[in-house]
């Protein structure tokens, strides 16, 4: 055993079982009268029977890091500075193993010498080196450093820095633990020093340390600090001591390490009973605690015993609080672990008991039994039943923890939740269907008629399978709601999913089972959700389906929507044929142009056109108005939206084909009405719920607020303070940063109480009457969006004609076309955010005019060149709105002829139609919306293609056509004859154009 190891052993081990308690007490009383630790046995690096001088005015100053030393408590330090190491060895050799230990002020500093007194605290301890041995390096070998075990004897204060150490400092390691209370193993105490005179002691000490001056170390002059006199029987001192002992006991119960520390120290204290000495008890409390460095230094510097006891008690109290917190955290963790272990143990016992009684089998057997019960209730096809049996047999042979078992279990879960052989009874009653459609929708006569035809065929055949309906129309006309109405009329389950922007084939066909998180496609998920084989599945936005690197979903839809193939639809995940022929598919789209031709070929297209003003007005009064009124809490109030106001709303705010925007505006009107009603009547009419009708938290907050306000009222004087004059603010309910949330008031019940309570609607007084009329409509929805329908109320200049267009939002518009000429090189410039097709129509119209310039009277002879030195600029106003389509061909051509012949066109004439290069007028679409726009603008004559005559006569309501004269044309000559009727140029064209 090395000297260092031997010296650090508990000293009581040598005397174990050899001394009685009385003998120990006698020794303690004998040694209590002298300073110094017991002497060490004779061994290298140790002192044998060395007496401790009472006065030692000059010592080596050793700075201590991290925590101070206290008299009577050992401390081991590691010294790396070679000069200090050499000096310590010389001190041991000279028999003067005494030094001064002082705490460094900088907690991060680490040094073996002192260069300035400001580096350290002036109060330290006079310590004896009891043993030294070589320090170990990181690799475990002896290094250049030295480990010294110090035993502090008394408090001292520096009076003068005699010699500063060398500036070159080496690293010194010091144990970060509190001072140990275990002294080295020392068999006998030192002898009592012989009596000396004061002068002799001073001279002896000075001569004893004179050899240190040759070393580059720190040497200081010191003076002893004596504890102030005190009365041990003072009641305050007794109270402090009792409290410290009590805190010791509390900490010892909570912290086993602390208890062992106290036990070892008590055994090793042979000098006196520390619990009977107030000054030593205070030092003991500070030495064994892990308090703040400054607090410990304050204890060391305190010479008044009551003050020292108070400061030590403060340090111990903080130690107790930390120990209690650690104990609480430990108990919480242990209780949670114990609870889980207990639950696990009881559950295992319960399983074994039930298994022995035959009441329950293990988890896998129960799962397999569940799958068999599900399959027995289904009418699986033979091929599906075979796959099910194979997968079930595979699951029986797999361990529950295996990854393959989880995949197989999920597959069996899906295959047994597909509704094989389960159907919903269908209702093909035409009367019932007509009633449902009329309840849900106004107008849409063609669509309703087609749906009733569809149901009539299903009634006769007994099924409607093999039909895929595609509803096409502008946004907001009710395509999705029509699908819901069909489902309600037939009595089928309804499922909707959108394919707009879909780019992954797996969303339609499912994922392979080998992938993590694999799922079947949307249609299989729909069957599981509805629980029947014959639902109505609405596929929304089929015209906006995407295409990405994961395949083409539009092509994947072909198998699902093809009546010839979907009888055995194969999903990638299920990998068994699923019959989708009984599913009624309804698709919706805004535009047929973007739907792939093979997919469109499998659908039966039903066009849902926009609503005219009369239809919108009826929808607003029957459906949108009552719904919005009820949704905004005004169901029982006398709030009326006049029909005239609705007409203004439709004409100047909501011109779209659908009614979605109209619904938003009506909602806005009723919201504004609700706000004005609450603001006008005030909180007296609509008070907040009483205390008993709100949550407990809100009630407590209200009571606290009332109490604080009452206190303020009682304490305030007649003249309020500036703080009281400030307006009250609503307190924030946001939790403060870095603060824990309040714990639940009930520790027994961890579940939070349900505090959600439904508030009853407010009763609106019967004498409240609100009318929304055209006069005050602007207060609710703001200024009109559309200011005017026509740019030209009077005859426009030559080169201007009026066309009819179809906007992207599904509404029609009256669009003037302006053309001017200017010097140039014969170019054509087009502006107004025009699309490619409309640009081509302008080029076709200009080419036809150039080819017939002589016939139109523009040139003198057929061979004359035309527009060689003139540029033409065509503009369509409202440049922020994109314009596309061929229907402006006749209007552009008429504008060119008007410009070149300098003939004005009547502003009450509007036209639409595509032209060909030889002058034929071809049919166009959107006639209903265009005619509605012309009706709104007061157009009196509409020139339309003759091929569109059946469409206009059949589908356009008579109310819209009232007051408009329709002229149907087949070529541009007929257009010019109608446009320029009564003009002088007509007489010339009768011969040249054959009018």
MARVEXSE-514131 format. One record per residue (C-alpha): x, y, z. Coordinates in steps of 0.001 Angstrom, whole numbers, padded with zeros to 6 digits. Layout:
<sites>
X,Y,Z
X,Y,Z
...
</sites>
This chain:
<sites>
X,Y,Z
000000,000000,000000
001357,003375,-000981
001774,006125,001626
-000949,008183,-000010
-003387,005323,000109
-002537,004470,003649
-002837,008049,004830
-006328,008514,003318
-007876,005493,005058
-010386,006212,007852
-008452,006423,011079
-011095,004542,012974
-010190,001326,011126
-007076,000858,013286
-009024,001112,016507
-012112,-000801,015396
-013386,-002895,018260
-010529,-001909,020548
-011925,001078,022439
-015054,001511,024370
-017157,004633,024122
-015941,005862,027504
-012306,005504,026497
-012958,007507,023356
-014627,010255,025359
-011628,010482,027670
-009239,010779,024752
-011470,013399,023135
-011422,015511,026292
-007644,015202,026609
-006895,016230,023053
-009502,018977,022869
-007161,021244,024773
-004467,021296,022105
-004380,022115,018401
-003243,019899,015651
-004069,016619,014071
-002758,013342,015320
000787,012672,014309
001498,010285,011501
003550,007144,011676
007075,007339,010495
006943,006897,006727
008338,008725,003712
006708,012085,003185
005032,012273,006595
005591,014035,009923
005948,012131,013187
004847,013720,016468
005239,017294,015372
003976,019989,017744
002026,022909,016266
003267,026392,017139
000681,028841,018399
002356,031795,016646
003784,031525,013175
003981,035067,011739
005388,034224,008299
004242,031334,006073
004150,030132,002504
000871,031335,000959
-000927,028626,-001033
-003984,029769,-003039
-006959,027383,-002937
-009580,027202,-005695
-013318,026595,-005643
-014057,026398,-001897
-012328,027478,001340
-010812,025219,004017
-012194,025078,007543
-010257,024341,010765
-010338,020706,011753
-011201,019272,008305
-008705,017600,006000
-008210,018654,002393
-006033,017100,-000331
-004594,019428,-002971
-002474,018742,-006052
000382,021178,-006696
001994,021442,-010155
004315,024441,-009781
007880,023010,-009518
009037,025831,-007230
006206,025278,-004786
006727,021502,-004952
010418,021932,-004128
009613,024345,-001308
007105,021928,000226
009580,019089,000131
012152,021328,001803
009612,022314,004451
008957,018668,005191
012683,018015,005423
013206,021009,007752
010344,019901,010003
008288,023039,009319
005230,021667,007424
003082,024762,007927
001527,027067,005348
-001360,029489,004848
-004258,028429,002587
-006331,031249,001083
-009303,031062,-001306
-008934,032580,-004780
-011508,035244,-005574
-011840,034200,-009215
-013763,030885,-009271
-012182,029962,-012606
-008597,030807,-011583
-006102,028083,-010683
-002618,028948,-009402
000017,027809,-006879
001500,031267,-006193
000197,034744,-005395
001351,037817,-007298
-001119,040272,-005780
-003175,040298,-002581
-006263,041154,-004650
-006185,037645,-006075
-007253,036019,-002803
-009514,036542,000158
-007477,037941,003121
-008885,035443,005633
-007705,031854,005356
-006464,029001,007530
-003156,028024,009073
-002698,024461,007840
-000279,021619,008537
000939,019278,005810
000238,015828,007217
001463,013831,004250
002707,014242,000714
003091,011914,-002248
003562,012137,-005996
000547,013116,-008078
-000674,010797,-010824
-000825,011799,-014480
-003722,011059,-016813
-002079,007772,-017788
-001805,006691,-014141
001955,007187,-013793
003696,009401,-011251
004133,012924,-012544
006011,016041,-011558
003204,017303,-009304
002725,016693,-005621
-000375,015747,-003641
-000425,017244,-000178
-002941,016456,002568
-003609,019626,004608
-005058,019828,008096
-006222,023385,008936
-005681,024434,012580
-006971,027973,012947
-008174,031094,011132
-005567,033641,010033
-005491,036933,008165
-002814,038237,005795
-001144,041420,006988
001545,041788,004325
002717,040166,001106
006429,039702,001895
007356,038061,-001362
005294,037590,-004518
005591,034400,-006467
007044,033980,-009923
004749,035215,-012781
005081,031887,-014520
002219,029717,-013289
001672,026027,-013793
-001597,024113,-013852
-002747,022762,-010533
-005574,020272,-010123
-007752,020350,-007075
-010513,017965,-006087
-013888,019616,-006655
-015585,017744,-003852
-016278,019316,-000433
-013656,018891,002261
-013404,015335,003402
-014022,014633,007006
-011896,011492,006888
-008369,012188,008237
-005383,010005,007392
-004836,006981,009577
-002814,008291,012517
-002417,006114,015569
-001462,008690,018233
-001867,012441,018675
001118,014795,018808
002655,015711,022116
001790,018950,023782
004371,021592,022882
006568,022864,025725
005789,026349,027061
007525,029136,025221
007854,032860,025645
006161,035201,023174
009413,036673,021892
011041,033288,021616
008148,031950,019575
008269,034857,017101
011985,034617,016567
011819,030875,016211
009076,031107,013574
010898,033763,011591
014117,031708,011613
012121,028588,010785
010781,030044,007513
013853,031954,006419
014923,029139,004119
011821,029703,001976
013078,033019,000630
015400,031275,-001781
012413,029792,-003639
010303,031803,-006143
007128,031293,-004104
004597,033478,-002255
005426,034368,001369
003101,036412,003565
002966,037772,007087
-000103,036659,009004
-001897,037183,012264
-004140,034784,014151
-007897,035410,014275
-009509,034534,017564
-013141,033636,017951
-015008,036203,019994
-016037,035107,023483
-019456,033561,023768
-021720,031862,026263
-022438,028296,025295
-025638,028379,027307
-027020,031423,025457
-030519,030690,024255
-029881,031927,020720
-026768,029801,020396
-028633,026788,021763
-031491,027427,019335
-029101,027698,016387
-027315,024512,017407
-030557,022601,017817
-031800,023757,014433
-028509,022828,012753
-028625,019367,014319
-032250,019025,013214
-031383,020029,009644
-028477,017560,009761
-030942,014796,010620
-033352,015846,007875
-030616,015915,005242
-029204,012592,006484
-032634,010995,005989
-032891,012317,002444
-029283,011975,001243
-027439,008705,002048
-024084,010168,000974
-024496,013047,003398
-025385,010593,006167
-022231,008558,005536
-020155,011757,005580
-021480,012738,009002
-021047,009203,010353
-017424,008971,009255
-016609,012356,010739
-018285,011536,014048
-016284,008341,014321
-013025,010123,013491
-013558,012983,015952
-011460,011964,018953
-010739,015511,020102
-014190,016509,021203
-017834,016099,020427
-018428,018588,017630
-022132,018757,018364
-021369,020241,021795
-019043,022996,020517
-020934,025834,018747
-017941,027179,016819
-016854,023750,015612
-020437,022830,014766
-020720,025882,012505
-017445,024963,010765
-018574,021371,010426
-021878,022426,008818
-020088,024620,006301
-017395,022040,005552
-019726,019184,004670
-022175,021283,002617
-022004,022169,-001067
-023040,025793,-000730
-022022,028840,-002700
-018337,029759,-002467
-018991,033261,-001151
-021358,031958,001511
-018737,029491,002731
-016075,032219,002801
-018439,034375,004864
-018695,031549,007402
-014898,031320,007531
-014472,035077,008052
-017130,035257,010762
-015543,035534,014261
-018824,035903,016118
-020181,032461,017004
-023905,033419,016723
-023254,035032,013339
-021243,032019,012196
-024028,029675,013308
-026627,031749,011467
-024646,031735,008231
-023952,028010,008497
-027636,027361,009121
-028489,029321,005965
-026095,027171,003931
-027535,023992,005439
-031097,025101,004785
-030292,025499,001095
-028713,022055,001188
-031915,020696,002716
-034079,022311,000031
-031933,020753,-002698
-032056,017389,-000957
-035856,017615,-000648
-036185,018475,-004328
-033923,015596,-005320
-035876,013278,-003045
-039180,014410,-004564
-037923,013871,-008102
-036576,010473,-007112
-039884,009506,-005485
-041855,010601,-008536
-039685,008556,-010866
-039738,005568,-008536
-043518,005734,-008142
-044041,005823,-011908
-041695,002901,-012433
-043247,000981,-009553
-046746,001635,-010888
-045844,000367,-014350
-044095,-002673,-012927
-047086,-003393,-010709
-049515,-003031,-013601
-047365,-005259,-015794
-047122,-007870,-013020
-050867,-007836,-012390
-051679,-007975,-016103
-049436,-010998,-016535
-051096,-012654,-013570
-054534,-011852,-014979
-053594,-013309,-018355
-052355,-016522,-016760
-055467,-016808,-014583
-057793,-016296,-017538
-055770,-018725,-019621
-055986,-021374,-016922
-059736,-020855,-016628
-060161,-020927,-020422
-061630,-017467,-020410
-059141,-015901,-022785
-056395,-016999,-025124
-053227,-015097,-025888
-053110,-012007,-028149
-052287,-013735,-031416
-055013,-016357,-031053
-057514,-013646,-030227
-056467,-011632,-033279
-056772,-014637,-035592
-060169,-015413,-034159
-061255,-011819,-034791
-060197,-012038,-038458
-062064,-015333,-038879
-065231,-013857,-037398
-065012,-010899,-039769
-064467,-013130,-042789
-067360,-015378,-041828
-069716,-012379,-041950
-068577,-011445,-045490
-069367,-012927,-048852
-065846,-013128,-050243
-065238,-014343,-053783
-063434,-017649,-054024
-060116,-016107,-055114
-060217,-013593,-052252
-061096,-016332,-049733
-058090,-018360,-050846
-055720,-015395,-050380
-057263,-014699,-046970
-056686,-018278,-045788
-053068,-018180,-046961
-052326,-014908,-045179
-054062,-016129,-042021
-051966,-019303,-042016
-048838,-017203,-042492
-049778,-015018,-039497
-050250,-018109,-037305
-046669,-019178,-037970
-045096,-015771,-037307
-043936,-014349,-034011
-045961,-011274,-032983
-042800,-009173,-032715
-041673,-009951,-036284
-041947,-007151,-038846
-043603,-009495,-041341
-046336,-010205,-038779
-047230,-006512,-038657
-047472,-006322,-042471
-049644,-009438,-042622
-051876,-008229,-039786
-052491,-004908,-041549
-053290,-006687,-044806
-055795,-008991,-043111
-057319,-005970,-041403
-057908,-004289,-044766
-059142,-007390,-046623
-061714,-008090,-043896
-062979,-004501,-043832
-063826,-004324,-047532
-067624,-004789,-047641
-067710,-007986,-049697
-071362,-008751,-050459
-072801,-005792,-048521
-075153,-003454,-050362
-077282,-000471,-049477
-080938,-000753,-050630
-081546,001663,-053508
-084511,003913,-054111
-085350,004518,-057791
-088557,006423,-057091
-088804,009262,-059618
-091151,011228,-057348
-088744,010977,-054453
-085787,011955,-056651
-087675,014941,-058080
-088502,016098,-054549
-084892,015793,-053365
-083492,017626,-056395
-085998,020461,-056059
-085261,020790,-052345
-081523,021072,-052906
-081354,023070,-056163
-083283,025723,-058010
-083258,025766,-061783
-080876,023397,-063593
-083822,021946,-065497
-081692,020112,-068053
-079473,018513,-065422
-082417,017427,-063313
-084169,015992,-066340
-081064,013996,-067311
-080709,012640,-063775
-084337,011561,-063699
-083852,009808,-067044
-080839,008088,-065569
-082889,006911,-062581
-085777,005779,-064754
-083455,003496,-066695
-082081,002160,-063417
-085609,001484,-062188
-086399,-000582,-065277
-083052,-002405,-065356
-082749,-002787,-061610
-079294,-001259,-061573
-077434,001856,-062651
-074027,000219,-062948
-071932,000981,-065976
-072641,004727,-065858
-069968,007346,-065147
-071401,010870,-065033
-069231,013958,-065514
-070720,017300,-064436
-069006,020170,-066260
-069573,023847,-065527
-068065,027018,-064075
-067202,027274,-060372
-070000,027741,-057884
-072903,026331,-059911
-073434,023370,-057567
-071696,020427,-059216
-070579,018835,-055952
-073939,019416,-054290
-075672,017807,-057256
-073614,014675,-056597
-074759,014727,-052960
-078374,015126,-054085
-078099,012110,-056386
-076708,010098,-053475
-079579,011201,-051232
-082164,010491,-053911
-080861,006955,-054476
-080275,006269,-050785
-076625,005443,-051413
-073663,006202,-049181
-071634,009221,-050328
-067839,009537,-050514
-065913,012394,-052078
-062234,012822,-052879
-060459,015347,-055049
-057812,014540,-057642
-056891,018179,-058313
-053098,018392,-058439
-052714,014637,-057837
-049382,013388,-059255
-048935,009958,-057641
-050457,006838,-059171
-050336,005169,-055742
-053174,007447,-054573
-055424,005695,-057099
-053899,002224,-057332
-052366,001910,-053857
-048796,001191,-052714
-046951,-002081,-052872
-047037,-003929,-049570
-043246,-003988,-049427
-043132,-000255,-048668
-043190,001066,-045124
-046532,002700,-044392
-048165,001259,-047527
-051901,001892,-047962
-054527,000946,-050540
-055778,003499,-053042
-058553,006024,-052506
-061320,003835,-053861
-060500,000947,-051478
-060367,003435,-048608
-063778,004705,-049728
-065275,001212,-049619
-063903,000687,-046112
-065249,004048,-044966
-068800,003649,-046297
-069093,-000061,-045524
-071038,-000913,-048680
-070226,-002103,-052197
-072544,000338,-053969
-071752,003862,-052776
-071767,007030,-054857
-068157,008183,-055232
-067654,011792,-056311
-064276,012458,-057958
-063789,016207,-057784
-061677,018425,-060087
-060959,015656,-062572
-059827,018258,-065102
-057000,019414,-062822
-055316,016062,-062295
-051543,016317,-062515
-048720,014205,-063815
-045412,013666,-062047
-042423,011371,-061806
-044572,008790,-059960
-046681,008111,-063020
-049823,009439,-064676
-052862,009276,-062371
-055207,010123,-065263
-054233,006871,-066947
-054745,005004,-063653
-058298,006341,-063542
-059055,004622,-066842
-059232,001185,-065242
-061317,002457,-062342
-063834,004353,-064521
-064113,001909,-067406
-067288,-000191,-067000
-065639,-002992,-068929
-062637,-003189,-066570
-063690,-002065,-063116
-065522,-005289,-062413
-062113,-006705,-061441
-060165,-003638,-060295
-056709,-004636,-059067
-055245,-002498,-056310
-051474,-002744,-055800
-051827,-003181,-052044
-054748,-005601,-051986
-053520,-007581,-055027
-056942,-009232,-055355
-059697,-008261,-057825
-062282,-005887,-056337
-065645,-005396,-058053
-066300,-001671,-058598
-069056,-002141,-061158
-071724,-001432,-058538
-070138,001896,-057595
-071768,004962,-059162
-068996,007378,-060139
-069765,011080,-060550
-066938,013365,-061708
-066822,017165,-061733
-064786,019486,-063924
-064658,023133,-064935
-063239,022548,-068387
-063296,019572,-070712
-060238,020662,-072681
-057738,019461,-070076
-059328,016038,-069538
-057463,013324,-071512
-059515,012102,-074455
-059514,008385,-073441
-060768,009342,-069966
-063402,011731,-071335
-064601,009002,-073681
-065606,006848,-070702
-067825,009554,-069170
-071300,010818,-069876
-070977,014607,-069811
-073712,016732,-068274
-073135,020456,-068730
-074145,022567,-065743
-074396,026113,-067080
-074493,029238,-064974
-077533,030850,-063426
-079320,033874,-064825
-080265,036812,-062597
-083786,035540,-061882
-082422,032152,-060833
-079777,033772,-058621
-082418,035926,-056968
-084611,032906,-056247
-081635,030931,-054884
-080693,033838,-052629
-084203,034125,-051190
-084835,030378,-050812
-081461,028988,-049780
-078595,031439,-049282
-080433,034110,-047280
-082026,031831,-044629
-078818,029822,-044257
-076666,032933,-043768
-079184,034469,-041384
-079227,031393,-039182
-075455,030942,-039301
-074896,034504,-038064
-077218,034257,-035073
-080073,036261,-036583
-082557,033431,-037103
-085164,034895,-034764
-084444,038553,-035547
-086405,040806,-037889
-083529,041379,-040300
-084708,041533,-043912
-082664,041663,-047090
-084868,043276,-049740
-085201,041663,-053158
-084194,044947,-054769
-080984,044885,-052763
-080358,041299,-053915
-080856,042401,-057541
-078309,045194,-057076
-075982,042686,-055457
-076283,040317,-058414
-075955,043040,-061047
-073077,045103,-059658
-071237,042783,-057259
-071693,039121,-058250
-071822,038555,-061990
-070264,035081,-061875
-072180,032141,-063299
-072231,030415,-059920
-073611,031576,-056600
-070556,031060,-054397
-069551,034711,-054513
-073159,035723,-053940
-073235,033516,-050854
-070097,035235,-049513
-071642,038673,-049967
-074914,037665,-048278
-072907,036231,-045364
-071027,039503,-045148
-074287,041492,-045057
-075667,039453,-042145
-072347,039604,-040285
-072325,043382,-040587
-075955,043480,-039450
-075095,041359,-036384
-072188,043664,-035484
-074247,046831,-035842
-077069,045292,-033835
-074753,044385,-030919
-073004,047752,-031022
-076229,049737,-031110
-078009,047835,-028320
-074876,047523,-026177
-073821,045144,-023434
-076964,045893,-021413
-079136,044049,-023925
-076543,041350,-024683
-074669,040824,-021382
-071967,038225,-020924
-073063,034994,-019131
-073374,035197,-015372
-070811,033718,-013039
-072668,030476,-012638
-072875,029988,-016396
-069165,030178,-017115
-066245,027901,-016402
-064779,027728,-012875
-061563,029371,-014036
-063426,032340,-015455
-065534,032609,-012297
-062423,032625,-010093
-060873,035308,-012241
-064037,037402,-011980
-064135,037078,-008182
-060465,038019,-007929
-061063,041048,-010138
-064006,042177,-008012
-061978,041800,-004818
-059103,043828,-006179
-061439,046555,-007420
-063177,046713,-004013
-059858,047024,-002234
-058809,049791,-004559
-062077,051655,-003984
-061740,051470,-000216
-058100,052514,-000143
-058404,055318,-002632
-058801,058934,-001640
-061210,061464,-003078
-058668,062469,-005698
-057550,059527,-007838
-053861,058965,-008507
-052475,059087,-012049
-052227,055302,-012075
-055921,055008,-011212
-056880,057428,-013974
-055366,055167,-016649
-057889,053105,-018606
-058223,049514,-017543
-056774,046898,-019856
-057777,043303,-020359
-055176,041092,-018645
-053221,038818,-020962
-053917,035109,-020737
-050650,034193,-022420
-048288,032301,-020066
-045057,034072,-019212
-041882,032857,-020840
-039713,030306,-019002
-042349,029765,-016315
-043911,026327,-015802
-047630,025953,-016202
-049699,025621,-013068
-050040,022044,-011976
-053371,020328,-011767
-055186,020981,-008533
-055982,017317,-008173
-052962,015105,-007728
-055191,012088,-007316
-056884,012416,-010712
-054370,013170,-013491
-057094,013596,-016092
-058002,017214,-016766
-061555,018268,-016068
-063756,019060,-019056
-064447,022786,-018977
-066031,023255,-022408
-069576,024551,-022089
-071894,025487,-024921
-073195,029018,-024727
-076849,029561,-025403
-077801,031889,-028276
-078775,035406,-027293
-082413,036411,-027487
-082828,039405,-029795
-085574,041864,-028759
-088717,041766,-030868
-088722,045525,-031353
-085475,045389,-033344
-086025,045839,-037100
-083231,045943,-039681
-083785,046467,-043417
-081065,046141,-046023
-082203,048141,-049039
-080451,049418,-052190
-079932,052731,-050405
-077901,051330,-047500
-076425,048277,-049275
-073129,050109,-049760
-072719,050316,-045961
-072618,046520,-045790
-070653,045437,-048889
-068826,048578,-049973
-068861,050262,-053398
-069949,048289,-056482
-067361,046099,-058156
-068787,046643,-061630
-069408,050334,-062278
-071003,050176,-065748
-071910,047629,-068394
-071110,049675,-071503
-068282,051978,-072350
-070221,053769,-075076
-073683,055045,-074285
-073650,057141,-077499
-072513,056145,-081015
-068750,055470,-080854
-066243,056713,-083470
-065429,054600,-086546
-063316,051561,-085737
-065234,050561,-082591
-067566,047543,-082377
-069160,045632,-079522
-068409,041946,-078908
-069670,039416,-076415
-067147,037413,-074387
-067076,034568,-071892
-064815,035212,-068878
-062853,032593,-066972
-065061,032886,-063883
-068047,031623,-065864
-069731,034954,-066521
-070348,036789,-069746
-069256,040324,-070586
-069887,043026,-073155
-066436,043870,-074548
-065863,046785,-076932
-063194,046348,-079612
-061254,049435,-080713
-059144,049752,-083858
-057119,052704,-085159
-054615,053206,-087954
-051421,055241,-088008
-048464,055793,-090305
-046196,052811,-090349
-045167,049764,-092349
-048350,047694,-092439
-048002,045955,-089052
-050741,044775,-086722
-050469,045447,-082982
-052792,043751,-080465
-053169,044772,-076806
-055540,044037,-073911
-054077,040771,-072541
-055260,038770,-075557
-054723,035044,-075927
-053289,033204,-078886
-056640,032231,-080421
-058048,035759,-080325
-054863,037063,-081959
-055368,034577,-084767
-058957,035803,-085182
-057627,039377,-085590
-055191,038257,-088281
-057942,036323,-090073
-060273,039341,-089983
-057577,041715,-091307
-056665,039274,-094081
-060298,039005,-095173
-060622,042818,-095269
-057417,043163,-097292
-058606,040492,-099739
-061940,042296,-100213
-060672,045856,-099993
-061900,046720,-103539
-065313,045125,-102914
-065664,047126,-099709
-064787,050352,-101533
-061556,050831,-099614
-059286,050767,-102720
-059906,052200,-106178
-058943,049028,-108086
-058423,045353,-107258
-054681,045652,-107839
-054072,048568,-105462
-051989,047739,-102400
-053581,048386,-099069
-052005,049286,-095715
-048434,049316,-096999
-047669,052534,-095156
-050161,052265,-092268
-050042,050293,-088991
-053166,048940,-087317
-053593,048825,-083537
-056426,046715,-082046
-057207,047044,-078333
-059780,045426,-076057
-060298,047476,-072849
-059957,046157,-069294
-056444,044997,-069982
-056065,043316,-066596
-058632,040678,-067582
-057333,037917,-069845
-059306,037330,-073044
-059199,034178,-075084
-061316,032341,-077640
-062451,032642,-081257
-065871,034224,-080616
-064667,037801,-081228
-063966,037168,-084919
-067074,038892,-086303
-066678,041903,-083968
-063010,042397,-084929
-063788,042170,-088632
-066638,044679,-088232
-064293,047080,-086411
-061772,046881,-089299
-064440,047591,-091925
-065791,050477,-089818
-062301,051942,-089515
-061338,051723,-093153
-064727,052892,-094463
-065005,055573,-091740
-068509,054344,-090864
-069850,054259,-087307
-071450,051142,-085792
-074603,051392,-083646
-073696,050958,-079957
-076835,048850,-079364
-075569,046077,-081651
-073407,043287,-080164
-072079,040261,-081987
-070339,036949,-081377
-069075,034271,-083696
-065920,032741,-085076
-064916,033532,-088661
-063032,031486,-091179
-060585,032810,-093752
-063215,032717,-096510
-065793,034533,-094373
-067881,031728,-092859
-069334,032356,-089366
-068850,029348,-087111
-070682,028481,-083851
-069314,029379,-080425
-070103,028474,-076780
-071225,030317,-073680
-074266,031847,-075388
-076373,031850,-072225
-073842,033902,-070249
-073135,036237,-073177
-076816,036931,-073771
-077275,037535,-070035
-074479,040140,-070135
-076064,041789,-073193
-079438,041849,-071468
-077886,043494,-068436
-076154,046101,-070619
-079316,046989,-072533
-078177,045616,-075913
-081056,045567,-078384
-079620,043476,-081239
-077389,040392,-081052
-075754,038910,-084149
-075050,035215,-083534
-074013,032242,-085711
-076909,030443,-087317
-075572,027124,-085964
-076226,028370,-082426
-079911,029087,-083049
-081238,025827,-081512
-079046,026336,-078434
-080319,029881,-077897
-083953,028996,-078435
-083754,025902,-076218
-081482,026798,-073294
-081712,030563,-072843
-084658,031631,-070643
-087277,033813,-072247
-086878,036370,-069503
-083330,036988,-070671
-084229,037166,-074358
-087007,039682,-073756
-086281,042975,-075502
-083430,041596,-077636
-083633,040987,-081377
-081569,038042,-082559
-080035,037990,-086032
-078579,034644,-087103
-075868,034753,-089798
-073842,032201,-091740
-071137,034442,-093297
-069537,037828,-092726
-071479,039473,-095584
-074666,038976,-093605
-072910,040409,-090562
-071865,043542,-092468
-075349,043926,-093940
-076878,043951,-090444
-074197,046063,-088781
-074152,048815,-091401
-077885,048739,-092216
-079047,052176,-093314
-075541,053447,-094014
-074540,054828,-097473
-071912,052102,-097966
-074626,049458,-098131
-075770,050695,-101539
-072255,050214,-102937
-071885,046735,-101378
-075094,045466,-102968
-073281,045288,-106270
-069780,044303,-105059
-070595,041950,-102182
-073943,040722,-103434
-075845,041805,-100354
</sites>
